[in-house]
């Protein structure tokens, strides 16, 4: 999965999380991307669409 530059992604955090200590997620072409909200410069972890969809289903359950 090719991940666009992080500046091109719209990262967001959950409204239920502590804004100072959580992960940020973004939708990307072909899946989703996760990064550390406190240290976004440390990179990001991409997930292909099937894995991202399975994660979201599990998180919502």
C-alpha positions as CSV (number, residue, x, y, z in Angstrom):
1,X,0.0,0.0,0.0
2,X,1.4,3.3,-1.0
3,X,0.9,6.0,1.7
4,X,0.7,9.6,0.7
5,X,2.8,12.2,2.5
6,X,1.4,12.7,6.0
7,X,0.7,16.4,5.1
8,X,-1.8,15.1,2.6
9,X,-3.7,13.0,5.1
10,X,-6.4,14.2,7.5
11,X,-5.4,12.7,10.8
12,X,-7.9,12.7,13.6
13,X,-8.2,11.5,17.2
14,X,-11.1,10.0,19.0
15,X,-13.3,12.4,21.0
16,X,-13.2,9.8,23.7
17,X,-9.4,9.9,24.1
18,X,-7.0,12.0,26.1
19,X,-5.8,14.5,23.5
20,X,-2.3,14.4,24.9
21,X,-1.8,10.6,24.9
22,X,-3.3,8.8,22.0
23,X,-2.9,7.7,18.4
24,X,-4.2,9.5,15.4
25,X,-5.8,7.8,12.4
26,X,-6.4,8.8,8.8
27,X,-8.1,7.3,5.8
28,X,-5.8,6.7,2.9
29,X,-6.2,5.4,-0.6
30,X,-6.4,1.6,-0.1
31,X,-6.7,1.5,3.7
32,X,-5.9,3.5,6.8
33,X,-2.9,4.9,8.6
34,X,-2.1,5.2,12.3
35,X,0.6,7.4,14.0
36,X,1.6,8.5,17.5
37,X,-0.2,11.8,18.1
38,X,2.6,13.0,20.4
39,X,5.4,12.2,18.0
40,X,4.0,12.3,14.4
41,X,7.5,12.8,13.1
42,X,8.4,9.2,14.1
43,X,6.4,7.8,11.1
44,X,3.2,6.1,10.5
45,X,1.8,2.6,10.2
46,X,-0.3,1.8,7.1
47,X,-2.9,-0.9,7.0
48,X,-4.4,-2.3,3.8
49,X,-8.2,-1.9,3.3
50,X,-9.2,-5.5,4.4
51,X,-7.2,-5.2,7.7
52,X,-8.4,-1.6,8.3
53,X,-12.0,-2.7,7.8
54,X,-11.6,-5.6,10.2
55,X,-10.0,-3.4,12.8
56,X,-12.9,-0.8,12.5
57,X,-15.5,-3.6,12.8
58,X,-13.8,-4.9,15.9
59,X,-13.4,-1.5,17.5
60,X,-17.1,-0.7,17.0
61,X,-18.3,-4.0,18.4
